[in-house]
Amino acid sequence: MTAKEFHILVVDDEEVVQEACRRSLSSQGYIVHKAMNVDEALEKLAQQFFDVVTVDLVMPRRSGSELIKVIHDQYPTTQIIVITGYASINTAVESIKGGAFDYLSKPFTPAELTMTVKKALEERGQMPAPYSFDHALPNELIFGNIIANSAPMMDVFKLVSKVAATDTTVLIIGESGTGKELVARSIHKNSNRKDNKFVTVDCLSLTSSLLESELFGHVKGSFTGATASKAGFFEVADQGTLFLDEIGDLNFDLQGKLLRVIQEHKYIPVGGTKARETDIRLITATNKNLKKMVETGTFREDLFYRLYVVPIFLPPLRERKEDLPLLVNHFLAKLSERHHRPRCRMSEMTMKCLLAYHWPGNVRELENTIERSFISAEGPDIQKADLPESISHLHTDIEEPRTMEDIKRLKKRLRDKAVEDMEKDFIIKTLAASNWNVGRAASSIGIQRTNFYKFINKYNIKLPKSDEDANED
């Protein structure tokens, strides 16, 4: 099925908005229909199947909310995108709760509209990847599992679209759990190296000696146990892309060797004497402030400027909360398919709790939270009680005090709660900064590993599964 076979209905009482949407979507090959109000939209829906309907919430006589309910009840395979000039978190929650796939707030760009439509089609299994964007995001771009339509992420997408066609070195900067590897993979998939290998190396997970051997390879007999020569990642990734994650944890000696490879496009295997050529596209990532590391002498200044050619800053989830409903829907769809269960929905209060939380572990923490809540839920809707207590308490209703004794009890309760929240937040942030490794997190704040585990158990902090396994070592 090609994009030309998709029918989109734009429902808006402003002709200028209708025409802008028509131009944007028609340029992608969609067949666009228009309706000025709810009644006209219902007539068209009765005559023609639509893959996607964009609905303005505020219209004369009958509101867009009425139309959303009808579409949700009578045309369940049609995706709904809400268009509103009165955007707020509550609007997003109500729209998603009422059956909408996502929402856009006026004014929005053509790229935002076309991206949201394509993601709506993809979510229903109608839009195969790769999918193309309008002129603001040219060519065939593949963004994989990066789910977003917020302004900060649109800027990231546009920068990816520009840098992907080059061989320029890219440094991706962002907190743990923001999706730095996904962005690196997107750059590779949209580059002229896409048919060759994408190799990922976690600089934090390997010792310095092992990392050197893994990067550059080694020759037989170069060290105890080297019974045969082994190709390194620079050789394996030749003609493709090499992604060095957590580059800030590379030791000073290896920093110098990496600098020489970048400058000369040559490397020498461990124990070898002859230089070998390499042709790779280098992408690096870090959650550290490399500029400050340069100032303190823990990171080479010359290497920093070699890596800092095109920096891409990934915003934390707390700075793009408008993406959260879309991410939640995406994770719920994946979980339903994986567990062969009907798809759950978030209750209004549950979504409000999710939106109120600050997400120190970013998208990774959100995905783990949604999976836990999905498994805990007993009905078709995920309730507030299915969330971790650290999130569910954010919208706990407090009974109005009637006496001074009530005031005293409430003050103590809130004071104790505030201290616990601060303590738990501190533990989670420490874990996130240590890439969820308990030993490193405990060492960084000067306490024993066993005592740190007490905090984890006290606050029922869920470690990522792979990291739980790693922490057992």
Secondary structure, 3 states (H helix, E strand, C coil): CCHHHCEEEEECCCHHHHHHHHHHHHCCCCEEEEECCHHHHHHHHHHCCCCEEEEECCCCCCCHHHHHHHHHHHCCCCEEEEEECCCCHHHHHHHHHCCCCEEEECCCCHHHHHHHHHHHHHHCCCCCCCEECCCCCCCEECCCCCCCCCHHHHHHHHHHHHHCCCCCCEEEECCCCCCHHHHHHHHHHCCCCCCCCEEEEECCCCCHHHHHHHHHCECCCCCCCCCCCECCHHHHCCCCEEEEECHHHCCHHHHHHHHHHHHHCEECCECCCCCEECCCEEEEEECCCHHHHHHHCCCCHHHHHHHCCEEEECCCHHHCHHHHHHHHHHHHHHHHHHHCCCCCEECHHHHHHHHHCCCCCHHHHHHHHHHHHHHHCCCCEECHHHCCHHHHHHHCCCCCCCCHHHHHHHHHHHHHHHHHHHHHHHHHHHHHHCCCCHHHHHHHHCCCHHHHHHHHHHCCCCCCHHHHHHHCC
